[in-house]
Amino acid sequence: MSLRITLDFTDKDLERFRYLARTAMETSRDLDEAEIIKGAQELLEKVNEDVGSDYIRGRLNQINVLIAMLQDEGWGMQEVGRGRVLAALAYFNNPDDLIPDDVPGLGYLDDAIMVELLCRELKPEMEAYEDFVAYRESEAKRRGMDPADLNRSDFLNAREHALLARMRRRRRSGGSGGRRRSPFSLF
């Protein structure tokens, strides 16, 4: 049996999380990327060993996608995106955050909520990365090559070719599925 609990955060509640995220971002300026990633990985290890809550483990394991985005050389994340992801991960380097991590049963709840909020904020970046990973795996398999040999520019070129092909098909079909020309066609 599972139980669904809905939390309604007021603007004041969300502002508190924003404040904590900004504070973590400011503190992260003193840490290098490797330290931030290491801290997030250590949190994940501790959570996976010590926490029995599937909810908390499930949310916090989304951090793996954020780490992968940073470390994947083929993805080649740009500086602005890197900064956003690093700022998100920096929150997890502070064991004395909103609910201290050593509070039994609840210590990682604020971290899970923060991951949920941050992943909503970073959803476009995460979805693009997941599309890239899926493309890279299928394209490498199709070509019989190592996925590491494909990068973001290959992905973007493939997407561009797919869009152009779709546009040509629609143009040829008049946009209605048939071979008739539009009465407004100039060509």
Sequence and secondary structure as in RCSB ss.txt:
>XXXX:A:sequence
MSLRITLDFTDKDLERFRYLARTAMETSRDLDEAEIIKGAQELLEKVNEDVGSDYIRGRLNQINVLIAMLQDEGW
GMQEVGRGRVLAALAYFNNPDDLIPDDVPGLGYLDDAIMVELLCRELKPEMEAYEDFVAYRESEAKRRGMDPADL
NRSDFLNAREHALLARMRRRRRSGGSGGRRRSPFSLF
>XXXX:A:secstr
          HHHHHHHHHHHHHHHHHHTTS HHHHHHHHHHHHHHHHHH   HHHHHHHTTHHHHHHHHH TTT
   HHHHHHHHHHHHGGG TTSSS TTSTTTTTHHHHHHHHHHHHHTHHHHHHHHHHHHHHHHHHHHHTS GGG 
 HHHHHHHHHHHHHHHHHHHHHHTTTTSS   TT   
